[in-house]
Each structure stands twice: as C-alpha cells, then as structure tokens.
C-alpha cells in the first residue's frame, strides 16, 4: 500500500489539499473589496464635485450690444461659483478669460453656465472674443 492509499482509505483517488481560505471565501473577500473601492471612489468624487450645481452661489452676466453687463462681478474668494452668461445680442459672443482658464461661445438668445473657482482674492479679467474692445469685464474675488 502506498502512502497516498493509506491516507485516502485504500482505493480512493488521491486528493489535492489546498491550505488557506476556501475558494468561496476568496470570492467573498474580492466582492467586498470591490464594493469598498467603489464606495471610496464615490465618496472622493463627492468631495471633489458638488452633488448639485444648484447648491453653488450663482451670478449672472449678460452679453448685449457688444458689452458685458455688469462689467464687474464680486464673488466670494475661496469658493466655487456658477456664472450664468446670457447672450441677448443678435450674434454669438464668447466669454473668454485666460486668468480664469475659461472660454465659452454663447449663441444668440442662449445661456451658458461657467463654473469658476475657488479663487484666491484678486481681480480676474474677461472679454468677449467677438467684441474684444468693448465687451470687457472683471471678476473680483474678495
């Protein structure tokens, strides 16, 4: 009688022995880990991006007759804000600001949301690409 036969009870086939956790427990652990990673990723995205843009302070800017009105918008420093730019002119206008790293073309009769900040205290200039001499303004973060 061989050693395998004596341990297996005589005529039984040799069995492979795996030490450690069962396959089912490994699958359970993998599923729990993937759920934890999803939860952590979701929480970190929630901290990076607000759940609703409606929760942000909102400010309005109008493009009309080759100008932006008002020419100055005061916003809170250190806080992300939503700027709604409405084009009441007969042609397109572009909100552009290299200081804010933003540019957006707004078609006539349309509006666009532009998210800004959080900004350090200071003045940030913007202009209209289609009327660069007259469509000028600034955002002041205080």
Beta strands, then each sheet from edge to edge (+ up, - down):
strand 1: 57-64
strand 2: 67-69
strand 3: 72-75
strand 4: 81-87
strand 5: 93-97
strand 6: 102-106
strand 7: 111-116
strand 8: 122-128
strand 9: 136-141
sheet 1: 2+ 1- 4- 7+
sheet 2: 3+ 9+ 8- 5+ 6-
end
